[in-house]
Each structure stands twice: as C-alpha cells, then as structure tokens.
Amino acid sequence: MPKDAVPALSDATRVFVDDPGATMSLSIYLLMLPSWLAILLLTAIAVSFSIVGFLVVHRFIPVKIRQIHNDVAGFIFATLGVTYGVMLAFVVIVVWQQFNDAEVNAENESSVALLLYKDIITYPNKVASKTMQEVYLGYLRKSVEQPEERPNQRSYEESMATINQLLLIIDGVIPESSHEQILYTQILQNMNELTKYRNLRHQAASSTLPSVIWIGVLVGAIMTIGFTFLFGTENVWAHITMVSLLAALIAVVIYVVIELEYPMIGNVKVGIPYSYHKILEFAAAKS
C-alpha cells in the first residue's frame, strides 16, 4: 500500500481551528499562559473583587454596627468555611483522580504501542509486515505532529480512520504457519488494546467538570469571600489584608482545579505516549 494512502498530516495549529464548535474558554486561555502568570491573573481578579467589595460594604455599613454581630457572624462563617472547604477538596480529589487515570492510560497505551510495533516488524510475511508498518507509522506521525491537546472531533476521526485502515489490512492477512498465527493473534489483541487506550485518551481530552460543579465552586467562593466583609475591625488595612489573603488562597486552589481538569494541555500534562517518539526514531534509523 502506498504511503500516500495514509491521511495527510496537518499542522498542530489545526487543533484550535478544525472544530467549528470549539471555543476558547477562560480555562483554556489560562492554561496557555505560564503557571505564574495564570496564577497572578486569577489572584489579581479575586483580590480586586474582595477589596472593592469590602470597601463598598465599609462605606455603607459602619464598623461599629458590624462589630456588634462579630460573635454570631463568626459561628456562621465557620460553618460556611468548612462547607466550602469540603466541597473544594472534593472537586480537587475528583480532578486529581481523573488526571491520574489519564496518566495510567497513557502509559498503558505506550506499552501496547511498542508491543504492537515489535509484532508487526517481526511478522514473517514481509509484504504484509511492510504494509502494516507504513500505515502504523503514519498513525504515529499523525499523533505526534498533531497532539490532541484540546477536544477536537476531526483530528480524532482522522486518527481513528488510520487505525481502521490498519485493521482492514490486518483482517486481510492470512497466517500460513503456526508461528504466523501466534503473531497474528498478538497483533489483533494489541490493536484492540491500542484502540481502547486511544479512545480513553480522547475522552480525557474531551471530558470536563459538569457546569453545576463550577457554579458551586464560584458561587461558594463569592459567598465565602463576601461574608468576610460583614465582620467589623478597627484596623481597615488589616481587614483588607485578611480578606485579600483568603481570596488569593481560593484563587490558587481554583487554578489547581483548572490545571488538573485538562490533563492533555497546560504546564502539567500527560502528553503523547512516550513510545510513539521512540518507535518513530527507531524506524527512521532503520530506513
């Protein structure tokens, strides 16, 4: 089979433009920035909100009135803080587990991809082996040059089309000996495993937290920070400092959630299976 039968490779920038329905969300925008800049931006937004909100409350509700209710407000704020803290911890655990799953699946995909390549190049039928190698290496090149860092249906469909093309070639191979039959069975098994982990990688790139969870996180942040405005302290600057520190802490935790929510993009990401690069390097050195 000629090499030009493999779908043409495209520039990595197509990840952002191929899908007409894809939009540049705030989360994706933040992940495209360096970590320190994204954290600084989120923190600046949260701290600015807290300072402006506090000054508005301080302007219309005198300190003496707020001081009267400090004891009662303290008990209520403790309950609110614990509730929001538990919810935020739950969200972090969920995205951390999803990130770990994506990492494990990528490692499994890497191992299976290497085993499949070894089976293909050692297949006794040289004609069938060469044809399978051409299509398989084309799939690996596409995956390396066009990583699925964002949910992108077209790039996923092109990758799966190449896998289906390889499956058709394998289906047409007729083993002529017991040794070929053993390798043929291993190739089929590894192809099924590779397809499974490839689908899981696509799901990891496409899955996000439900909007209701984000609503809870953001509303909880606003309520928790806003409640601190109701306390009364004689030292206004001390109050502003405490409110700002709380807002900054919440902003940092929210950034951690955003970073872990997208395991295929950002400064902390799973990335393409490692063996893809090694196989292509080996094939290039061999040719």
Secondary structure as UniProt FT lines:
FT   HELIX           3..5
FT   TURN            12..13
FT   HELIX           14..17
FT   TURN            20..21
FT   HELIX           26..31
FT   HELIX           35..60
FT   HELIX           63..68
FT   HELIX           70..121
FT   HELIX           126..145
FT   HELIX           153..171
FT   HELIX           178..206
FT   HELIX           211..227
FT   HELIX           228..230
FT   HELIX           236..261
FT   TURN            263..264
FT   HELIX           274..286
//
